[in-house]
Amino acid sequence: MALLSATPFVFGALEYSLQGALYDPLQPALATILVAGFEGYVLYRRSEQRRSTLARQFSQFLSPSVVQRLANSDTEAILSGEKREITILLSDIRGFTTMSEQLGAQEIGKVVNHFLGLATDEILKRDGTIDKFMGDAVLAFWNAPLDQPDHRERALEAGLALIERVKRENAGFAARGHPSIEIGVAIETGICS
């Protein structure tokens, strides 16, 4: 782009020297301003496109506030991979195999989807990152890709809130004809890369 910005001056000087034309520095200056404006617009559009792509890719797994912070940060450095301390939460439905043998596929699908929806809500409320869903389980973590000094507390709050919410929802499960469920929650903090 710098070479493109200098082009009007070079052509103006070339025209002056080859044809003996009067060199008007205003024309190349105006052309340079136009080129610089276009360059600024291109850089702005690229930045907005990067933010939009990032938001679309991560919105299913991160809370909106984390997606916003990620879009406004140096994502190259953040996403390049590093060793850092994170807190991981794993939660699943206890007795799931037995339950799935007793219920039909549609019924077990409703139970699992409802539980994973509750888990997703509680994790995202505390700015956790959902890594994956595995059958009746969810795996999430905190303190990556962005720093969260209180990552242990956030994971613990999410786990406790999920346990309490499932207890409250069990009454609703029974009213809808679903069996009540019990869940397990495991939380661990350590260095990961």
C-alpha positions in Angstrom: 0.0 0.0 0.0 2.9 2.4 0.7 4.1 1.8 -2.9 0.6 2.5 -4.1 0.6 5.8 -2.1 3.8 7.0 -3.8 2.6 6.2 -7.3 0.9 9.6 -8.0 4.1 11.4 -7.1 6.3 9.2 -9.3 3.9 9.6 -12.3 3.7 13.3 -11.7 7.4 13.7 -11.7 7.8 11.4 -14.7 5.2 13.4 -16.7 7.1 16.6 -15.8 10.5 15.3 -16.9 9.4 13.6 -20.1 6.9 16.1 -21.5 8.1 19.3 -19.9 4.6 19.6 -18.4 4.2 21.9 -15.4 4.4 19.7 -12.3 1.4 20.3 -10.0 2.0 18.8 -6.6 -1.7 19.2 -5.7 -2.8 16.4 -8.0 -0.5 13.7 -6.6 -1.3 14.9 -3.1 -5.1 14.5 -3.7 -4.5 11.1 -5.3 -2.4 10.1 -2.2 -5.2 11.2 0.1 -7.7 9.1 -1.9 -5.4 6.1 -1.9 -4.8 6.4 1.9 -8.6 6.7 2.4 -9.2 3.6 0.4 -6.4 1.8 2.3 -8.0 2.8 5.6 -11.4 1.5 4.4 -9.9 -1.8 3.3 -8.2 -2.3 6.7 -11.4 -1.4 8.5 -13.4 -3.9 6.4 -10.9 -6.7 7.0 -11.0 -6.0 10.8 -14.8 -6.0 10.8 -14.9 -9.2 8.7 -12.4 -10.9 11.2 -14.6 -9.8 14.1 -17.7 -11.1 12.5 -16.1 -14.4 11.6 -14.8 -14.8 15.1 -18.2 -14.1 16.6 -19.9 -16.6 14.3 -17.3 -19.3 15.1 -17.2 -18.9 18.8 -20.8 -17.9 19.7 -21.9 -21.5 20.2 -19.2 -22.2 22.7 -18.6 -18.9 24.5 -20.7 -16.4 26.3 -21.5 -13.2 24.4 -19.2 -11.1 26.7 -16.3 -13.5 26.1 -16.9 -13.4 22.3 -16.9 -9.6 22.5 -13.6 -9.5 24.5 -12.0 -12.0 22.1 -13.1 -10.0 19.0 -11.5 -6.8 20.5 -8.2 -8.5 21.5 -5.1 -9.8 19.7 -6.6 -13.1 18.6 -3.4 -14.2 16.9 -1.5 -14.3 20.2 -4.4 -15.8 22.1 -5.2 -18.6 19.7 -1.6 -19.5 18.9 -1.5 -22.0 21.7 0.2 -21.7 25.1 0.5 -23.4 28.4 -1.7 -21.9 31.0 -3.6 -22.9 34.1 -7.3 -23.6 33.4 -10.2 -25.0 35.4 -12.2 -27.9 33.8 -15.7 -28.9 34.6 -17.1 -32.3 33.5 -20.8 -33.1 34.2 -22.9 -36.1 33.2 -26.1 -37.9 34.1 -25.7 -40.6 36.7 -27.1 -44.0 35.7 -27.5 -42.9 32.1 -26.9 -46.4 30.6 -29.6 -48.0 32.7 -32.0 -45.0 32.0 -31.3 -45.3 28.2 -32.2 -49.0 28.3 -35.5 -48.3 30.0 -36.6 -45.3 27.9 -37.1 -45.0 24.2 -34.7 -43.1 22.0 -37.0 -40.1 21.7 -37.5 -40.0 25.4 -33.8 -40.3 26.3 -33.0 -37.7 23.7 -35.4 -35.2 25.4 -33.8 -35.9 28.8 -30.3 -35.5 27.5 -31.1 -32.3 25.5 -32.8 -30.8 28.5 -29.9 -31.5 30.8 -27.3 -30.3 28.3 -29.3 -27.1 27.8 -29.3 -26.5 31.6 -25.5 -27.1 31.7 -24.9 -24.8 28.8 -26.9 -22.0 30.5 -25.0 -22.3 33.8 -21.6 -22.5 32.1 -22.1 -19.6 29.7 -23.6 -17.4 32.6 -20.2 -17.7 34.2 -18.2 -17.1 30.9 -17.1 -20.6 30.5 -16.0 -22.2 27.2 -17.9 -25.3 26.2 -15.3 -27.7 24.8 -17.6 -30.5 23.8 -20.8 -32.6 24.4 -20.2 -36.3 24.7 -23.4 -38.3 24.8 -24.9 -37.3 28.2 -21.8 -35.3 29.3 -20.5 -31.8 28.9 -16.9 -30.6 29.1 -16.2 -27.0 29.7 -13.2 -24.8 30.9 -12.3 -21.4 32.2 -9.3 -19.1 31.9 -8.8 -19.7 28.2 -8.7 -18.3 25.6 -8.9 -15.1 27.7 -7.6 -14.6 31.3 -10.1 -15.0 34.1 -8.3 -14.6 37.4 -11.3 -16.1 39.2 -11.6 -19.1 36.9 -11.8 -21.6 39.8 -14.7 -19.7 41.5 -16.6 -19.5 38.2 -16.3 -23.2 37.5 -17.4 -24.0 41.1 -20.3 -21.6 40.9 -21.4 -23.2 37.6 -21.2 -26.7 39.0 -23.1 -25.9 42.2 -25.7 -23.9 40.2 -26.1 -26.8 37.8 -26.7 -29.3 40.7 -29.3 -27.0 42.3 -31.0 -26.3 39.0 -31.3 -30.1 38.2 -32.8 -30.6 41.6 -35.4 -27.9 41.0 -36.1 -29.2 37.4 -36.7 -32.8 38.6 -40.2 -31.8 39.7 -40.8 -30.5 36.2 -39.3 -33.7 34.7 -41.9 -35.7 36.6 -44.7 -33.5 35.5 -43.7 -34.0 31.9 -43.5 -37.8 32.4 -39.6 -37.9 32.4 -37.7 -39.7 35.1 -35.9 -37.5 37.5 -32.1 -37.4 37.0 -29.1 -37.1 39.1 -25.9 -35.7 37.9 -22.2 -35.8 38.7 -19.9 -32.8 38.5 -16.1 -33.0 38.5 -14.0 -29.9 38.6 -10.2 -29.8 38.3 -7.6 -27.0 37.9 -4.2 -27.6 36.3 -1.8 -26.6 33.6 -2.9 -27.4 30.0 -1.5 -26.5 26.6 
